[in-house]
Amino acid sequence: MKFLRPLAIAFSLYSRIPMPRVEWDGRSMRYALCFFPLVGAVTGGLLWLLLWLCSALGVGAGLTAALAVALPVGVNGGIHLDGFCDTADALSSHQTRERKLEILKDPHAGAFAVLSCAVYLLLQFGLWTEFSFSPRSAGVVAIGFVFSRSLSGFSVAAFPCAKNSGLAAAFSGAAQKNAVKACMAVFWLLCAAGMLACSGWEGAAALLAAALVFAYYRVMSSRQFGGITGDLAGYFLQICELAVLAAVVLVQLGKGMLG
């Protein structure tokens, strides 16, 4: 029973899936990040089911792509896309570190946020139109939603925070950091094994793409902001999910060119 509260907190915060109301005390938040990847498991599972249904029913590539873009946003309520937009605004400002952190807190969306969001969704839509459905290929992409969240959860527990307030700081301060990092490492291994088991080349390409994005996230957050924030974590998730999809599509295209 003691783990039901942190589970409910993780799903209440990072998804729109109805959860029972629980108290957000330090004890409950301590292990909430351990359940963050399970939100990705639900999202990825629903996405796999959507792709399978579209394939079975003969739905066209355009509509399938549109539904695949919309489903994760609908499940998570756009919380990660909001972080992506705020970070894009801050990075595009080319201001001082302090000013960039202020931009992250600004509730208004700037021009760069709107443009970046439009380009992101357009790229994602284009990649989905090129995606060739198979249960194994879709499995790699679906597991990627779990893998990206395990990397994000690890960063909150392991990376320095850019400020002492905000969502990332709250979870980082309340987290049982060693337990969270160990839990995320277990998710890494399970995800890596699952992605490689689904499809060797596609799984390997997706894992490499996610690792490269994670390395970029670590360096960028430190140099540009002095640490991570909740918005930066959302930015990373969106880029990571796009990179995993792109890696799978590129491998599929490469196989097609080779015959």
N, C-alpha and C positions, 0 to 999 in steps of 0.2 A: 504493500500500500504506500510505502514512503516514496516510491518512485513514480506514483501516479501524478503527484503534483508537478514535479519538474517536466514530466511528459506533457501534461496539459499546458504548462507555461510555454514550452517550445512550440507546440502546435498553435496555441492562441496567438503567439507573437509572429510566427513565420508562416502562417497559413490562414485561410478563411474557413477551415474545417471547424465546425462547431465543437467546442470543448466545455466541460463543466467549469464553473467559476471557482477559482482557487485563490488563496492568499499568496501574493508575491513577496514572500519573506526571504531573507538571506539563505535560510536552510533549504528552501525549495529551489531557489535560483542556482544554488551551488552546483547542481548536477544537470541543470536544464540543457546546457550545451551538449551533453552526452546524447540527447535525444534529437538534436538538430538534424543529423543525417537521415533520421526516419521520416522527416518531412519530405526530403528528397526521394526516399523510397516510395512514398505514396504518390508524389508527383510523377516520378519516372514510371511507376506501374500504370497510372492512368494514361500517360502518354503512349506507352507501349500498347495498351488496349485500344486507344484511339487509332493508332497507326494500323493495327491489325484489322479493326473494323472497317476502316477506309479502304484497305486493300481487299478485304473480303467482299465489300459491297461495290467495288469498282469506282470509288469516288475519284474524281480528277485530281491531278497533281496540285493545281492551284488552290482548290478548296481544302485539300489535305494539308497543304503548307500553312494556310491561314489558320486552320484549327490547331495545328501543332504549335504555332507561335502564340496563339491566344490562351491555350490551356494552362501552361505554367503561370502566366500572369493571373489568370482567374483563380488558380489554386492558392497562390501565395499573396494575392491581393496587391501585387505590384510593389511590395516593400523593397525588393532588391533592385528593381528597375528605377525606383525613386532614388536609391543610393547611387546608381549608375549615373543618373542625370545630374545629381548634385556634384558628384566627383568630376564629371565632364566639364561642368561650369567652372569649378575651381581650377582644374588643370589648364583650361583654356584662357584663364584670366592672366596668367603669367605674372601674378602679384607675389608679394612676400608670403612666407609661410603663415604668418598670423592672419593675413587677409584671406588666404585660401581657406583657413579653418572657419573664418567668419562666413564665407560664401557657403560652406557646407551646412551651416546652421540656418541660412536664409531660406524661408519657406517658399519664396518665389522662384519660378523656373526662368532662367535666362535664355537668351537666344542659342547659346552653345549647347545648353541642355536639350532644347527642343530638336536642334539639328542632329545632335549625337544620337538621341533616341530614335529619330526617324531613320538615320543611316543604319543603326543597329538592327532595328526591326526589318528594314529592307534587306539587309544582308542575311538575316536569319530566315526570312521568307524565301529568298533566292536559294539558299542552301537546302531548305526543305523541298523545294521543287526539284532539285537534282538528286535527292536522296532516293535510293532504290530500296524499297521495303523488303526485308527478310526478318524473320523472328530473331535471328542472331545479331544482325546489324542494329535493329531497333533495341535489342537488349543492351548493347554497348552504350548507346546514347542514354538509355534509361538509367543504367547504373552510374553514368556520369553525373546525374543529379545528386546521387548519394556521395560520390567521390568529391565533388566540388564543395559540398557542405562539410564533409569531414576535414578538408583542407582549411576551410574558413573557420570552423570551430577550433582547430589547432592553432590558427593564427591568433585568435582572441586570447587563448590561454598562454601562448608562448611569446608573441610579439609585444613590444611596448605600445602603450596607448598614446595617442597624440594629445589627449587632454584628459582631465580628471573627471569630466562629466560626460553624459551621453550614454547611449545604449551599450556600446562596446566596453566602455569603462565600467559600467554597472555589472555586466556579466563577468568581466575580467576580475573585478574586485571580489565578486561573490563566488567565483568558480573555485572548485577544488582542482587546482591547475594540474597537478600530476595525474589525477584520476581522469580529467578531461583529455589530456594529451595521450594517455595510454588508451583510452577509449577510441579516440580518433585514429590512433595507429592501427587498432584492430580493424576499424572500418576501412582504412587504406588497404590493408592486406586482403580483406574480403572483396573489396571492390576490384582491386587489381586482378585477383584470381578469377572473379566473375567475368570481367571484361575480356581477359585473355581466353577464358573458356568459351565465351560466346563466339569470338572471332579473333584469331591470333593476330593478324596484321592490323585489322581495324582497332582491336583492343590496345595493341602496343602503340599505335599512332595516337590514339585518344589519350592514353596515359602520358605519353611524351608531351603532347600539346598542353595538358593540364599542368604538368610539372613546370613547363616553360612559363606559363601564365602565372603560376604561383611564385616563381622566382622573380618575375617582373613585378608582381604585387609587393613582394617583400622589399625590393630595392626602391621602387617608386614611392611607397608609403613612407619609408624612412627618409628619403631625400627630399620629397616634396612637402611632407606634412609632419615629419618628426615622429611618426608612429601611425597606428591604425585607428580608425573610427568605424562606427556602424555603417556609415555611407560607403567607406572604402571597402568594407567587407562585402556589401551589396554589389559594388562595382566589380570586384573580383569574381563573384559568383556569375554575374552576367557574362563577363568576358570568358570565363572558364567554360561555361555551357556552350557558348558560341564556338570556342576553339575545339571542343570535343566533337561537336557536330561537323565542323569544317574538316577535321582530321578524318572522320569516317567517310565523308563524301569524297574527299580527295583520294583515299584508298580505293573506293568504289570506282571512281573515274579512271584511276590508274589501271585497275584490273580490266576495265572495259577497253581501254586503249591497247592493252597487251593481248586482248583476245578472250 
